[in-house]
Amino acid sequence: MFEKNLEINYLLDFYGYVLPERKRNVLDMYYNEDFSLAEISEEIGISRQGVRDIIKKAEEELCFFESKLGLSKKMTELESMSDSLLSLATQNNAPAIVCEGIAELKKRIEQ
């Protein structure tokens, strides 16, 4: 069965605009708009198998970009570190300015 990989949706946010427009649009329909293969095939005028092939190739490209650049992994690490810092600062009664600075950093990372 062809199951959706939610990690691909996350990678699409990072690297989607590097993909050719057709691949990006197909992935967007599949992952973000929750279209079925049949619905996408009707929309773009190719077979379901053709849609599946586009999705698989685009997923491979996104994984390749992540393996070379690692932006998604770095972002996840930054989010985790900012959460830990804020928690640690709060637990240790750090000055308000320190907590506010960490909270602002966390907010910027998440944007």
Residue pairs with C-beta under 8 A, 6 or more apart in sequence:
2 37
2 52
4 30
4 31
5 59
8 27
8 31
8 59
8 62
8 63
9 31
9 32
10 72
11 62
11 63
11 65
11 66
11 72
12 24
12 27
12 28
12 31
12 32
12 62
14 65
14 66
14 71
14 72
14 75
15 61
15 62
15 65
15 66
15 69
15 71
16 24
16 27
16 28
16 62
17 24
18 61
18 65
19 27
19 58
19 61
19 62
22 44
22 54
23 54
23 57
23 58
23 61
24 58
25 44
26 40
26 44
26 51
26 54
26 55
26 58
27 55
27 58
27 59
27 62
29 35
29 39
29 40
29 43
30 37
30 40
30 51
30 55
35 43
37 48
37 51
37 52
37 55
38 48
40 51
41 47
41 48
41 50
41 51
44 51
46 54
66 72
66 73
75 109
78 109
79 106
79 109
79 110
82 102
82 105
82 106
82 109
83 106
85 102
85 105
86 99
86 102
86 103
86 106
88 94
89 98
89 99
89 102
90 99
